[in-house]
């Protein structure tokens, strides 16, 4: 009997061993298949071209020391790998890499970890030692792809860029080792295609949105708002994109190009009355003239005709890396909640790409799957598995907060990229989830059942919280364990060029506070100072605000010792941290005002109101000391794209509307707000001043403040006029950052009598209880304004702009 039991145990162990062996064999075969498919997505740029491009990146950063670096590209090396070598017998640092971008990242790794340098969006701290240190390292990234961008980034951050802006940004992309990005401009091609189908120019003008809103027009969310789009803008943007794509490809960086997602002008119904065309669902209550373009069903034969014609033109204009993005159902429901229909739809979308390019890979943003009320698991499975395995690459768009790879069993076998989204609308405000980024990337990468093939960053807007993006990209390249505490400590050293105890302690406090978010509540950059005033706001935080106070105090102790190479980054951080400090105080002042209001204490309301408005004035003053926080820079760059007075005015309206009302009637008000000098003084300040005036009047008359009526007045007398105004704002900084920051800190640090803002340690909401997702400018909060339909901001008169 005992022998028989032992036999069963041995047999059981043997079965488990066989199962694990078969599973491991399956994983190996799957990964090999992915590698074979993605081999076509790799850059085909000649090795010498990539080496030359990498040397140019190095030269632009360190022109006087670039001769000390030698770059060799060996395409036979493992993908995304580099080695850096220097010994004491030579002054030359030798970099050998699999691609130009890998070489650039190897160079950055060396100057960061061996020379104490840093390159960020907001500036650089590069102070190489006279004798470059010896080194002998080799690194191979565990990621097949290191991805960057969100389709919205082009509207929120890049809209008004010239190639000078792009040149610096592409260098940053290369230094941080990004191997895949996208280039979405397509309107000049669509103009030709629409005209070839017989659509009139006026109908095309009614379809295209203005430059600041193109991302949402492309996804079928709106049409025409902020337009029409001039031939001047289309031609300049197309030429700019060609230049950008070439510069990226010269470095070995792959570029995803747009494919047809099904969204077409309403005029398609006139040309094709029998086609399967349905209006897109109304998005964020946009009015009829700006909503609901048509969606051409992917199963209709016409879809293939249009899609093939478009993709052929895209490839002719921009070449190809065999990867194409298309998002047919962004924040809108498919026609039917039926597995067969959705499977046929995805198969048709992919097949349209395949007929043009047999090596095509479809890059899909997985954001739509967060709408769990529609996208049940069986529907997701049907949609994804109807495309051959490996031919669809999913961006798990917000893995740090709402990962979908777990509930979809790793996207039912399709490869995906783990992405940190982090930012919505390009808003400011220090926040991040460093621990989550660290733990989830490691856990997912080490799980053999996961089809994760890379790491990416997908912010809607850049130029904020650079530390979080550099950290995520570091995790993309490293097999080592960069624990947040260790990494943030080193980040502070490289940022200021020396191991200042005040700096390392300040960043330790920031890691423990603003960068320690672990909840599920959605942070949308809508803090008290930047929101439309109301008696219904509920300020909250996830950290001890005294940590921010102490961090600012520590940075203020450093200005007389800071290295010259670090002043640019130091002054930026001082402005940003002072801004955060005031943002926190404003939350407390609002609570004090509301307490006084509910106590019917007019005197206290007036006292705190004065302090609140003074705070906004001080906020504008500190922001004015940095070119990075000026409204004038944004407006000037928009107007530079205009060819004539009318076009300049239209682009200025686009720029103002996007960061304030976001729509004709505040459809997505404050979603993309900016804490910039100019916005604070002439928009936030004036709104709050009017709100407090209404509050004082209500108390004097022994009445309750009418929130709805007050919002209407704010819209009419502040928000709409700001959108239509043409006031000039400076685009050069003014004032002494250190002196003003010190004055502000002294003025507001001793306010212990104010109410404490509620700390939600494990703040969360269940996304399945929401009506719909809230990305890409979707924010249906209490401060939306459907209650003022009688007034609507009107864009500059729509005229043909050639």
C-alpha positions in Angstrom: 0.0 0.0 0.0 2.8 2.4 0.9 4.6 1.5 -2.4 1.4 2.3 -4.3 1.0 5.7 -2.6 4.6 6.5 -3.4 4.0 5.7 -7.1 1.0 8.0 -7.2 3.2 10.9 -5.7 6.0 10.2 -8.2 3.5 10.1 -11.1 1.9 13.4 -9.9 5.3 15.1 -9.8 6.0 13.8 -13.3 2.7 15.2 -14.6 3.4 18.6 -13.1 6.9 18.5 -14.5 5.5 17.7 -18.0 2.9 20.4 -17.8 5.5 23.0 -16.8 7.8 21.8 -19.5 5.0 22.1 -22.1 4.0 25.6 -20.8 7.6 26.8 -20.9 7.9 25.4 -24.4 4.7 27.3 -25.4 6.0 30.6 -23.9 9.3 30.2 -25.8 7.6 29.5 -29.0 5.2 32.5 -28.5 8.1 34.9 -27.7 10.0 33.7 -30.7 7.0 34.3 -32.9 6.7 37.9 -31.5 10.4 38.5 -32.2 10.1 37.3 -35.8 7.1 39.6 -36.4 8.6 42.6 -34.7 11.9 42.2 -36.6 10.1 44.1 -39.4 9.3 46.9 -37.1 13.0 47.6 -36.5 14.6 50.5 -38.3 16.2 49.7 -41.6 18.5 52.8 -41.5 22.1 52.1 -42.4 24.4 51.6 -39.4 26.7 54.4 -40.4 23.8 56.8 -40.7 22.7 55.8 -37.2 26.2 56.3 -35.8 26.5 59.7 -37.4 23.1 60.7 -36.0 24.1 59.6 -32.5 27.4 61.6 -32.7 25.3 64.6 -33.7 23.1 64.2 -30.6 26.3 64.0 -28.4 27.8 67.1 -30.1 24.7 69.2 -29.6 24.8 68.4 -25.9 28.5 68.7 -25.3 30.1 70.4 -28.3 33.5 71.0 -26.6 33.9 67.4 -25.4 32.1 65.4 -28.2 35.5 64.4 -29.7 36.1 62.2 -26.6 33.3 59.8 -27.7 33.5 57.2 -30.4 30.3 55.5 -31.6 30.0 52.2 -33.5 26.7 50.6 -34.5 26.7 46.8 -34.8 23.3 45.6 -36.0 24.2 42.0 -35.2 24.2 42.8 -31.5 21.0 41.9 -29.5 18.3 44.5 -29.9 18.4 47.5 -27.6 21.9 46.8 -26.3 25.0 48.9 -25.7 28.5 48.7 -24.2 30.6 51.6 -23.0 34.3 51.2 -22.5 37.2 53.5 -21.5 40.5 52.7 -19.7 43.2 54.9 -18.2 45.4 54.6 -21.3 43.0 56.5 -23.5 41.0 59.7 -23.4 38.3 58.2 -25.7 35.0 56.6 -24.5 34.0 53.9 -26.9 30.3 53.2 -27.3 29.2 50.1 -29.3 25.4 49.6 -29.7 22.7 47.9 -31.7 21.3 51.1 -32.9 21.7 54.9 -32.9 19.2 55.3 -30.1 20.8 52.5 -28.0 24.2 54.4 -28.5 22.6 57.6 -27.3 21.1 55.9 -24.3 24.5 54.3 -23.6 26.1 57.7 -23.7 23.5 59.1 -21.4 23.9 56.2 -19.0 27.6 57.0 -18.8 27.3 60.7 -18.2 24.5 60.2 -15.7 26.0 57.4 -13.6 29.7 58.1 -14.0 29.8 61.9 -14.5 26.7 63.0 -12.5 24.8 64.7 -15.3 21.1 65.0 -16.2 19.1 65.9 -19.3 15.5 66.8 -18.7 12.6 68.6 -20.5 13.1 71.7 -18.5 16.9 71.9 -19.0 20.2 70.1 -18.5 22.9 69.8 -15.9 26.0 68.8 -17.8 29.4 69.4 -16.2 31.8 66.7 -17.3 35.0 66.2 -15.3 38.2 67.1 -17.0 39.4 63.5 -17.0 36.6 61.2 -18.0 36.2 58.2 -15.7 37.1 54.7 -16.8 34.2 52.4 -17.5 33.4 48.9 -18.8 29.7 48.1 -18.9 27.3 46.2 -21.2 23.5 46.5 -21.0 20.8 44.8 -22.9 17.3 46.1 -22.3 14.7 43.5 -21.2 12.2 45.4 -23.4 11.6 44.8 -27.1 10.0 48.2 -27.2 10.5 51.4 -25.2 7.5 53.5 -26.2 6.7 57.1 -25.9 3.6 59.3 -26.7 -0.1 59.5 -26.6 -2.2 60.6 -29.5 -3.2 63.6 -27.4 0.4 64.8 -26.8 0.5 66.3 -30.3 -2.5 68.6 -29.4 -1.6 69.4 -25.8 2.1 69.9 -26.1 3.4 69.8 -29.7 0.7 71.8 -31.5 2.7 75.0 -32.1 6.2 73.5 -32.2 8.8 74.3 -34.9 11.6 72.0 -35.8 13.9 73.8 -33.3 11.6 72.5 -30.5 11.5 69.1 -32.1 15.3 68.9 -32.5 15.8 69.3 -28.7 12.9 66.9 -28.0 14.2 64.2 -30.4 17.6 64.4 -28.7 15.8 63.9 -25.3 13.9 60.9 -26.8 17.2 59.3 -28.0 19.1 59.9 -24.8 16.4 58.3 -22.8 16.4 55.2 -25.1 12.9 55.5 -26.6 12.7 53.0 -29.6 9.1 53.5 -30.7 6.9 56.6 -31.1 4.2 57.9 -33.4 3.6 60.6 -35.9 -0.1 61.4 -36.4 -0.4 64.3 -38.8 -2.6 63.2 -41.7 -5.0 66.0 -42.7 -3.2 67.0 -45.9 -3.6 63.4 -47.1 -7.2 63.3 -46.1 -7.9 66.5 -48.0 -6.7 64.9 -51.2 -8.7 61.7 -50.6 -11.9 63.5 -49.7 -11.6 65.7 -52.8 -11.0 62.5 -54.9 -14.4 61.2 -53.6 -16.2 64.4 -54.6 -16.4 66.0 -51.2 -16.6 69.8 -51.5 -14.0 72.1 -49.8 -16.6 73.6 -47.6 -17.6 70.2 -46.3 -13.9 69.4 -45.6 -13.6 72.7 -43.7 -16.6 71.8 -41.6 -15.0 68.5 -40.7 -11.4 69.4 -39.7 -11.0 70.8 -36.2 -8.5 73.6 -35.4 -4.9 72.7 -34.6 -5.5 72.5 -30.8 -8.3 69.9 -31.2 -7.0 67.7 -34.0 -6.4 64.7 -31.8 -10.1 64.3 -30.9 -11.3 65.0 -34.5 -9.1 62.1 -35.6 -10.7 59.8 -33.0 -14.2 60.8 -34.1 -15.1 62.7 -30.9 -15.8 66.0 -32.5 -15.6 67.9 -35.8 -14.9 71.4 -36.9 -14.3 73.0 -33.5 -11.6 75.6 -33.7 -11.4 75.2 -37.5 -11.2 75.5 -40.4 -7.7 74.2 -41.0 -5.8 76.2 -43.5 -3.7 74.9 -46.4 -0.8 76.8 -44.8 -1.1 74.8 -41.6 -1.6 71.5 -43.4 1.5 72.0 -45.7 3.8 73.3 -42.9 2.7 70.4 -40.6 3.2 67.8 -43.2 6.7 69.1 -44.1 7.6 69.3 -40.4 6.4 65.8 -39.8 8.6 64.5 -42.6 11.6 66.2 -41.0 10.7 64.8 -37.6 10.3 61.2 -38.9 13.6 61.3 -40.8 15.4 62.5 -37.7 13.9 59.8 -35.6 14.6 57.1 -38.2 18.2 58.2 -38.6 18.7 57.3 -35.0 17.1 53.9 -35.5 13.8 54.9 -33.8 10.7 53.3 -35.3 7.7 55.5 -36.0 4.0 54.3 -36.0 1.9 56.0 -38.7 -1.8 56.5 -38.9 -4.1 53.9 -40.5 -7.8 54.4 -41.2 -9.9 54.1 -38.1 -13.3 54.6 -39.7 -14.1 58.3 -38.9 -15.3 60.3 -41.9 -17.0 63.6 -42.6 -20.8 63.8 -42.6 -20.6 64.5 -46.3 -19.8 60.9 -46.9 -23.5 60.1 -46.6 -24.2 62.4 -49.7 -21.5 60.6 -51.7 -22.2 57.0 -50.5 -25.9 56.9 -49.5 -25.9 53.1 -49.4 -22.8 52.7 -47.2 -23.0 51.5 -43.6 -22.5 54.9 -41.9 -23.6 55.8 -38.4 -23.2 59.1 -36.5 -20.6 58.8 -33.7 -22.2 59.2 -30.3 -22.3 62.7 -28.8 -19.1 63.4 -26.9 -19.1 65.6 -23.8 -22.3 67.4 -24.9 -20.7 69.1 -27.9 -23.4 71.0 -30.0 -24.7 69.4 -33.2 -22.5 71.5 -35.5 -19.4 70.2 -33.7 -20.2 66.7 -32.8 -21.0 63.3 -34.3 -18.9 62.8 -37.5 -19.8 59.5 -39.3 -18.3 56.1 -38.6 -17.9 53.8 -41.6 -18.5 50.3 -40.5 -15.3 48.2 -40.9 -17.3 45.3 -42.3 -18.6 47.5 -45.2 -16.5 47.0 -48.4 -16.1 50.7 -48.7 -14.0 50.6 -45.5 -11.3 48.6 -47.3 -11.4 50.9 -50.3 -10.9 54.1 -48.2 -8.5 52.5 -45.8 -6.2 51.1 -48.5 -6.2 54.4 -50.4 -5.3 56.3 -47.2 -2.5 53.9 -46.1 -0.9 53.8 -49.5 -0.8 57.6 -49.5 0.6 57.7 -45.9 3.4 55.3 -46.9 4.2 57.2 -50.0 4.5 60.4 -48.0 6.3 59.2 -44.9 7.8 55.7 -45.7 7.1 52.9 -43.2 8.4 51.0 -40.3 5.4 48.6 -40.8 3.5 49.6 -37.6 0.3 51.6 -37.8 -2.0 53.0 -35.2 -5.8 53.1 -35.4 -8.3 53.7 -32.6 -11.8 53.2 -33.9 -13.7 53.3 -30.6 -12.1 55.9 -28.4 -14.7 56.9 -25.7 -17.5 55.8 -28.0 -19.4 52.5 -28.2 -19.3 50.2 -31.2 -22.5 49.8 -33.1 -23.3 46.4 -31.5 -22.2 44.7 -28.3 -21.8 41.5 -30.2 -18.7 39.3 -30.2 -19.1 38.2 -33.9 -19.6 41.8 -35.0 -16.5 43.1 -33.0 -14.4 40.2 -34.2 -15.3 40.9 -37.8 -14.6 44.6 -37.3 -11.1 44.1 -35.9 -10.3 41.5 -38.6 -11.4 44.0 -41.3 -9.4 46.8 -39.9 -6.2 44.7 -39.7 -6.9 43.1 -43.1 -7.0 46.6 -44.7 -3.5 47.3 -43.3 -2.3 43.8 -44.4 -3.4 44.2 -48.0 -1.3 47.3 -48.3 1.6 46.1 -46.1 2.0 42.3 -45.5 4.3 43.0 -42.6 1.8 45.4 -40.9 1.4 45.5 -37.1 -1.6 47.3 -35.6 -0.7 49.5 -32.6 -3.9 49.9 -30.5 -4.5 52.1 -27.5 -6.2 49.8 -25.0 -8.0 52.7 -23.3 -11.4 51.8 -24.7 -11.4 48.6 -22.7 -11.7 50.6 -19.4 -15.3 51.1 -20.3 -16.2 47.9 -18.5 -20.0 48.5 -18.8 -19.6 47.9 -22.6 -16.4 46.0 -23.0 -17.1 42.7 -21.3 -14.3 40.1 -21.4 -15.8 38.0 -24.1 -16.1 41.1 -26.4 -12.5 42.1 -25.8 -11.4 38.5 -26.5 -13.4 38.4 -29.8 -12.0 41.8 -30.8 -8.3 40.9 -30.1 -8.2 37.3 -31.2 -9.7 38.0 -34.6 -6.3 39.5 -35.5 -3.5 37.0 -35.9 -1.3 36.7 -32.8 1.4 39.2 -32.7 -0.2 41.4 -35.4 -1.8 43.7 -32.9 0.3 45.4 -30.3 -1.7 46.8 -27.4 -0.7 49.9 -25.4 -2.0 49.2 -21.8 -2.3 52.9 -21.5 -2.5 53.5 -17.8 -0.9 50.5 -16.2 0.1 52.4 -13.0 -3.6 52.9 -12.1 -6.0 50.9 -14.3 -4.1 48.0 -15.8 -6.2 45.9 -18.1 -3.7 43.1 -18.8 -4.8 41.2 -15.7 -8.5 41.0 -16.4 -7.9 40.2 -20.0 -5.5 37.3 -19.3 -2.7 39.3 -20.9 -4.8 40.5 -23.7 -5.8 37.0 -24.7 -2.3 36.2 -26.0 -1.6 39.4 -27.9 1.5 41.3 -27.0 1.2 44.5 -25.0 3.4 47.4 -23.7 3.1 48.4 -20.0 2.5 52.1 -20.0 2.6 54.9 -17.4 0.1 57.5 -18.5 0.3 59.8 -15.4 -0.8 63.1 -16.9 -4.1 64.4 -18.4 -4.4 67.6 -20.4 -0.9 68.7 -19.8 -1.9 70.1 -16.4 0.6 71.0 -13.7 0.7 69.6 -10.2 3.4 67.4 -8.6 2.2 63.8 -8.3 3.2 60.2 -9.2 3.1 56.6 -8.1 6.8 55.6 -7.9 6.4 52.5 -5.9 3.6 51.2 -8.1 5.7 51.8 -11.3 8.6 49.9 -9.7 6.6 47.0 -8.4 4.2 46.4 -11.3 6.8 46.6 -14.0 9.0 44.0 -12.3 6.0 41.7 -11.4 4.6 41.8 -14.9 7.9 41.4 -16.6 8.8 38.4 -14.5 5.5 36.6 -15.0 5.9 34.1 -17.8 2.2 34.1 -18.5 2.3 37.8 -19.4 2.8 38.8 -23.0 4.5 42.1 -22.0 7.0 43.1 -24.6 8.0 46.6 -23.4 7.5 49.6 -21.2 6.2 53.0 -22.3 5.2 56.5 -21.1 1.9 57.8 -22.5 1.3 61.3 -21.0 -1.3 63.5 -22.6 1.0 66.4 -22.0 4.7 66.8 -21.2 6.8 69.4 -19.4 5.8 68.4 -15.9 7.0 65.8 -13.3 10.0 64.8 -15.4 11.2 62.7 -12.5 8.4 60.2 -13.0 9.0 59.8 -16.7 12.8 59.3 -16.4 12.1 56.7 -13.7 9.7 54.7 -15.9 12.1 54.8 -18.8 15.0 53.7 -16.6 12.8 50.7 -15.6 12.3 50.0 -19.3 16.0 49.6 -19.9 17.2 48.0 -16.7 17.1 44.4 -15.5 18.4 45.6 -12.2 16.1 46.7 -9.4 16.1 50.5 -9.2 14.2 50.8 -5.9 12.6 54.3 -5.7 14.5 55.4 -2.6 17.9 54.7 -4.1 17.0 56.1 -7.5 15.5 59.3 -6.3 18.5 59.9 -4.1 20.8 59.6 -7.2 18.3 61.7 -9.3 18.8 64.6 -6.9 22.6 64.4 -7.2 22.6 64.4 -11.0 20.0 67.1 -11.1 22.1 69.6 -9.2 25.6 68.2 -10.0 26.6 67.5 -6.5 25.5 65.5 -3.4 23.8 68.4 -1.6 22.3 67.0 1.7 19.4 69.6 1.4 18.6 68.4 -2.2 18.7 64.7 -1.5 16.5 65.2 1.6 14.1 67.4 -0.3 13.6 64.7 -3.0 13.3 62.0 -0.4 10.4 64.1 1.1 8.8 64.5 -2.3 9.1 60.7 -2.9 7.3 60.1 0.4 4.6 62.7 -0.4 3.6 63.8 -3.9 5.2 60.8 -5.6 3.6 58.2 -3.3 0.1 58.1 -4.7 -1.4 54.6 -4.5 -5.1 55.2 -4.9 -7.6 54.8 -7.8 -9.2 58.3 -7.6 -8.4 60.1 -10.8 -6.0 62.9 -10.6 -6.8 65.4 -13.4 -4.8 68.4 -12.4 -8.0 70.2 -11.2 -6.9 71.7 -7.9 -8.8 74.4 -6.1 -7.0 77.4 -7.6 -7.4 76.2 -11.1 -11.1 75.0 -10.9 -14.2 77.0 -11.7 -15.2 78.4 -8.3 -18.1 76.7 -6.5 -19.3 76.1 -3.0 -19.3 72.3 -3.8 -15.5 71.7 -4.2 -13.9 69.1 -2.0 -10.2 69.5 -1.7 -8.3 66.3 -0.8 -4.8 65.0 -0.9 -3.0 61.7 -0.5 0.1 63.0 1.4 1.3 65.0 4.4 1.6 68.5 3.0 4.2 69.4 5.6 6.6 67.3 3.6 6.3 69.7 0.7 6.8 72.7 3.1 10.0 71.1 4.4 11.2 70.3 0.9 10.7 73.9 -0.2 12.5 75.1 2.9 15.5 72.9 2.1 15.7 74.0 -1.5 15.7 77.6 -0.3 18.8 76.9 1.7 20.8 76.1 -1.5 21.1 79.1 -3.9 24.5 80.3 -2.7 26.1 76.9 -3.1 24.5 75.6 -6.3 26.7 74.9 -9.3 26.4 77.1 -12.3 25.6 74.1 -14.5 22.6 73.3 -12.3 21.0 76.8 -12.0 18.6 76.2 -14.8 17.1 73.1 -13.2 17.4 74.5 -9.7 15.4 77.6 -10.5 12.8 75.6 -12.3 12.4 73.3 -9.3 12.2 76.3 -7.0 9.3 77.8 -9.0 7.5 74.4 -9.3 7.8 73.6 -5.7 6.7 77.1 -4.6 3.7 76.7 -6.9 2.9 73.3 -5.2 3.3 75.0 -1.8 0.8 77.7 -2.8 -1.5 75.2 -4.4 -1.7 73.3 -1.0 -2.3 76.6 0.9 -5.1 77.5 -1.4 -6.9 74.3 -0.6 -6.7 75.2 3.1 -7.8 78.8 2.5 -10.8 77.5 0.5 -11.9 75.3 3.4 -11.5 78.2 5.8 -13.7 80.4 3.6 -16.3 77.7 3.3 -16.4 77.3 7.1 -16.9 81.0 7.5 -19.5 81.0 4.9 -21.5 78.2 6.5 -21.1 80.1 9.8 -22.6 83.2 8.0 -19.5 85.1 9.2 -19.0 87.9 6.6 -15.9 89.3 8.4 -14.0 86.0 8.3 -15.1 85.4 4.7 -13.7 88.8 3.7 -10.5 88.3 5.6 -9.7 84.9 4.1 -10.9 86.0 0.7 -8.3 88.8 0.7 -5.5 86.3 1.6 -6.7 83.9 -1.1 -6.6 86.5 -3.8 -3.2 87.8 -2.6 -2.0 84.2 -2.8 -3.1 84.1 -6.5 -1.2 87.3 -7.1 1.9 85.8 -5.5 1.5 82.6 -7.5 1.4 84.6 -10.8 4.5 86.5 -9.6 6.6 83.4 -8.9 5.5 81.8 -12.2 6.6 84.9 -14.0 10.2 84.3 -13.1 10.5 81.3 -15.4 10.0 81.0 -19.1 8.5 77.6 -18.6 5.5 79.0 -16.8 4.4 81.8 -19.1 1.1 82.1 -21.0 2.8 84.4 -23.4 5.1 81.6 -24.7 2.1 79.5 -25.6 0.2 82.3 -27.3 3.2 83.6 -29.2 4.1 80.1 -30.5 0.5 79.7 -31.7 0.4 83.0 -33.5 3.7 82.3 -35.2 1.9 79.6 -37.2 -0.5 82.1 -38.8 0.2 83.5 -42.2 -2.2 86.5 -41.9 -4.1 88.4 -39.2 -7.2 86.1 -39.4 -5.2 82.9 -39.1 -3.1 84.3 -36.2 -6.4 85.2 -34.4 -7.8 81.8 -35.0 -4.8 80.1 -33.6 -4.7 82.3 -30.6 -8.3 81.4 -29.9 -7.4 77.7 -30.2 -4.6 78.2 -27.7 -6.8 80.1 -25.2 -9.8 77.8 -25.5 -8.0 74.6 -25.0 -6.5 75.6 -21.7 -9.7 77.1 -20.4 -13.2 76.3 -21.6 -12.2 73.4 -23.9 -15.2 73.7 -26.2 -17.8 76.3 -27.1 -19.7 76.3 -23.8 -17.2 74.9 -21.3 -17.9 71.3 -22.4 -14.7 70.1 -20.7 -13.9 73.3 -18.7 -10.5 73.4 -17.0 -9.5 69.9 -18.2 -6.3 71.2 -19.7 -5.8 74.1 -17.4 -2.4 75.6 -16.9 -0.9 77.2 -13.8 1.0 79.8 -15.9 1.6 83.5 -15.3 -1.1 85.3 -17.2 -3.6 82.5 -16.8 -3.5 82.9 -13.0 -3.7 86.7 -13.1 -6.4 87.2 -15.8 -8.4 83.9 -15.5 -8.1 82.2 -12.2 -7.9 85.4 -10.1 -10.8 87.1 -11.9 -13.0 84.0 -11.5 -12.4 83.7 -7.8 -12.7 87.5 -7.3 -16.2 87.4 -8.9 -17.1 84.3 -6.9 -16.2 85.9 -3.6 -18.0 89.0 -4.5 -21.2 87.0 -5.0 -20.6 85.2 -1.7 -20.2 88.4 0.2 -23.3 89.8 -1.4 -25.3 86.7 -0.5 -24.2 87.0 3.1 -25.1 90.7 3.3 -28.6 89.9 2.0 -28.9 86.9 4.3 -29.2 84.6 1.3 -27.5 81.4 0.0 -25.0 81.8 -2.8 -26.7 80.6 -6.1 -23.9 78.4 -7.5 -25.6 78.0 -10.9 -26.2 81.7 -11.3 -22.7 82.5 -10.2 -21.2 80.1 -12.7 -23.2 81.8 -15.4 -21.8 85.2 -14.5 -18.3 83.8 -14.4 -18.7 82.3 -17.8 -20.1 85.6 -19.3 -17.8 88.1 -17.6 -14.5 86.2 -17.2 -14.2 82.9 -19.1 -15.7 83.9 -22.5 -14.0 87.3 -22.7 -10.6 85.6 -21.9 -11.2 83.2 -24.8 -11.9 86.1 -27.2 -9.3 88.6 -25.8 -6.2 89.5 -27.7 -4.2 90.9 -24.8 -0.4 90.5 -25.2 1.5 88.5 -22.6 5.2 88.6 -22.2 7.2 85.5 -23.2 10.3 86.4 -21.3 10.7 85.8 -17.6 10.8 88.6 -15.1 11.8 88.8 -11.4 14.3 87.1 -9.1 13.1 83.5 -8.4 15.0 83.0 -5.1 13.9 86.3 -3.6 10.3 85.9 -4.5 10.2 82.3 -3.4 11.7 83.2 0.0 9.1 86.0 0.4 6.3 83.7 -0.4 7.5 80.9 1.9 7.9 83.4 4.8 4.4 84.8 4.2 2.5 81.5 4.0 4.4 79.0 6.1 2.8 80.3 9.4 -0.8 79.5 8.7 -1.3 76.7 11.2 -4.8 78.0 12.1 -6.2 76.9 8.7 -8.3 73.7 8.4 -6.4 70.6 7.3 -7.2 69.2 3.9 -8.5 65.6 4.1 -5.9 62.9 3.4 -7.2 59.9 1.6 -4.6 57.3 2.3 -6.2 54.7 0.0 -8.4 56.8 -2.1 -10.2 54.8 -4.7 -13.3 54.6 -6.8 -14.5 51.5 -8.7 -14.2 52.4 -12.4 -16.9 49.8 -13.2 -19.4 52.1 -11.5 -18.7 55.0 -13.8 -20.8 55.9 -16.7 -17.8 56.0 -19.1 -14.1 56.5 -19.0 -12.6 60.0 -18.4 -9.5 60.2 -20.6 -8.9 62.5 -23.5 -10.5 65.5 -22.1 -13.5 63.8 -20.6 -14.5 65.2 -17.2 -18.2 65.3 -16.4 -17.8 66.8 -12.9 -19.9 69.3 -11.1 -18.1 72.2 -12.6 -19.2 71.4 -16.1 -21.6 73.9 -17.5 -24.5 72.5 -19.4 -26.7 75.0 -17.4 -25.7 78.0 -19.4 -27.0 77.1 -22.9 -28.1 80.6 -23.7 -24.5 81.8 -24.2 -21.7 80.1 -26.2 -18.2 81.1 -27.0 -17.9 81.6 -30.7 -14.7 80.9 -32.5 -13.4 83.5 -34.9 -15.6 83.6 -38.0 -15.1 80.5 -40.1 -13.5 81.5 -43.3 -11.4 79.6 -45.8 -7.8 80.0 -44.8 -5.5 79.2 -47.7 
